Amino acid sequence: MANLEGLPPELLIPILSCCQSPKDLHSLISVSPACFRVLSAHRKYTFPSVLRNALGPANYRELLAIFHVPSLVAAEGDADNGTSDEGNNEVTKHCNHVMVSFLEHYFSTQPFEDPRDLTVMAAMCRLYNTIVHLTDQYFLHDSQNLMVAHSGESRSTTTTLATPLSTAEKTRLHRAFLHHHLYSRVSSYDESKPTGGPGQFHRWIRPMPRTLREVEEFSSIHYSLLERTLLGYNIRLVREQRALLRKERALLREQRALLHHDIMLAREQRAGANSDSVIP
C-alpha cells in the first residue's frame, strides 16, 4: 500500500473506480489514508462506478430507478384530508400522471441520473448489500430444499454442497430482486390509494419487454419473500405466545406464594387461638 500513498489523485480516482464492490472499496480505503482522502473528495464519481461494476450496467439502471421513484406520500395525504371530491380527483389525477411519467421513463431507453447526494449514495450501497444478502439466502434455501427432496433428510441435518452461483446467475438473481423492490416501491398495497389497484399492475406489466426467464425469476423471488414473511410472522407469533405463557407462569407462582403465605398466617392464628384457650 506504500506505492498507493505516493500516487497523485489523478491516478487514484480510476483505481478506486475499478473496485468490483463496495466491500472491496471499503477494504482499500481502510488500509490507505490516501485512497480515503481521494474518495472523500471525489465520492460523486467513485461510488456510481463501483456500484456499476458490482451490478452491471443494466442492473445499475434498475438500482437508479428505485431511487428515482417519485414520492407521493404528501399528495396522497392531501387526498385523504381533502374536503371536496373535486380536490381529491385533482390530486388523484396528478399522482397518476406523475407515476405514469416515471414508468414511461423507466420502460424507455433513457438513462437515470447518477446521485449527487451522499445520503442517497449510502442508501444505494445499503440496498446493494441487502440484495447480495437476499441472493445468497435464496440460493442457500433453494439448495437445501433440493438436497432434502433428493436425500429425504431434514433441513437441520442437510449440508449445502451445491456449486456456487456463477456470475451470470448472480446477475439474474440481482435483477429479479431489484425488479421486485422497484415494483414494491411503485405499487401500493392499498387499492384505495391513487397509485394502487389493478391499473397500476397493468401499467407495470404491459410495457415490460421481459423474457419468460425474467418473469419466472420475478415470480420465484416474490413467492420466496412471501414465504419468508409468513415464516417470520409465525415465528413472531410463537415468540409472543411463549412470552405470554411465561408471564402466566410467573403470575401463577406469585399466586401460589400468596396462597402459601395466607395458609401460614391462618395456621399461626389458629395456634395462637389454641394457646389462649388452654390458659387457666
C-alpha positions, -999 to +999 in steps of 0.1 A: +000+000+000+030+023+003+030+026-035-006+039-034+004+066-009+028+081-034+004+083-063-014+115-073-052+118-070-055+117-108-043+081-107-061+070-075-095+080-088-096+054-116-080+028-093-109+034-068-134+034-096-122-001-107-133-017-074-158-045-081-180-040-050-185-015-021-168-041+001-136-040-020-137-002-019-141-003+019-112-027+022-090-004+001-097+029+019-093+011+053-056+004+047-048+035+026-053+070+040-045+085+006-073+065-010-097+076+018-088+113+012-094+109-026-127+091-021-139+118+003-131+145-023-144+125-054-172+102-040-197+116-065-177+099-093-164+069-074-195+054-058-215+052-091-186+035-109-182+009-081-219+001-080-220-002-118-191-026-116-208-047-089-242-049-106-235-045-143-249-016-164-284-030-168-289-038-131-273-005-121-300+013-140-326-007-121-309+005-089-310+041-100-347+037-110-355+027-074-341+059-061-359+080-088-394+067-079-414+099-072-426+103-036-464+107-035-469+104+003-477+141+007-500+142-022-519+111-011-522+126+024-538+157+009-562+135-009-571+117+023-576+150+042-594+169+014-628+183+020-641+181-016-644+153-041-632+176-068-600+183-049-594+147-043-599+139-080-573+165-090-548+150-065-555+115-079-550+127-115-518+144-105-505+113-087-514+090-116-498+114-141-465+116-121-463+078-118-472+072-154-445+096-164-420+078-143-430+044-157-427+058-193-392+069-185-383+036-169-396+015-198-378+037-223-340+035-230-334+069-214-308+068-186-313+079-150-290+105-135-263+094-110-269+106-075-250+136-061-262+134-025-241+114-002-271+102+017-286+087-014-252+070-023-251+055+012-287+042+008-278+027-026-248+009-011-270-005+017-296-017-008-269-034-028-257-052+003-293-062+011-297-075-025-265-096-022-276-110+012-310-119-001-294-136-032-271-157-010-300-167+013-323-175-016-296-197-031-289-214+002-326-220+009-332-234-027-301-256-025-312-271+008-347-277-005-332-296-035-310-317-013-338-325+011-360-336-018-333-359-031-319-373+002-351-372+023-331-358+053-343-329+074-331-294+067-313-293+101-290-322+091-285-312+055-253-295+044-252-274+012-227-288-013-241-272-044-219-255-069-216-217-061-235-193-083-219-182-115-216-145-124-245-147-148-267-165-123-259-138-096-267-111-122-301-126-130-310-130-093-298-095-085-321-083-114-350-102-100-347-088-065-342-053-079-373-057-101-393-068-071-381-040-050-389-014-077-424-029-082-430-027-044-420+010-044-442+018-074-472-002-064-493+004-034-508-023-012-539-001-006-562-002-036-580+030-024-548+050-029-543+068-062-512+046-071-528+013-061-552-012-077-551-033-108-545-003-130-510+001-115-502-036-121-512-034-157-492-003-163-462-022-148-466-055-167-479-044-201-449-025-214-424-050-199-400-063-226-394-093-203-385-128-213-401-158-198-370-164-178-372-129-162-409-134-154-401-168-138-373-152-118-396-124-106-423-148-096-399-171-078-384-142-058-419-129-050-431-162-035-398-167-017-401-134+000-438-141+007-428-174+023-401-158+043-425-131+055-452-156+066-425-177+083-413-146+102-448-138+112-454-173+125-421-173+144-430-139+159-465-152+169-449-182+186-425-160+205-454-138+216-473-168+228-442-181+247-438-147+263-475-147+274-470-182+288-440-171+308-460-142+322-489-166+331-464-189+349-449-161+368-483-149+378-492-184+389-461-186+410-470-153+427-505-165+434-491-198+449-467-177+471-496-155+483-517-186+490-489-202+509-485-170+529-522-169+537-521-206+548-491-200+571-508-169+585-540-189+592-520-216+609-503-191+631-536-175+641-551-210+649-520-218+670-524-185+689-561-192+695-554-227+708-527-214+731-551-188+745-579-214+751-556-237+773-545-209+796-564-212+831 
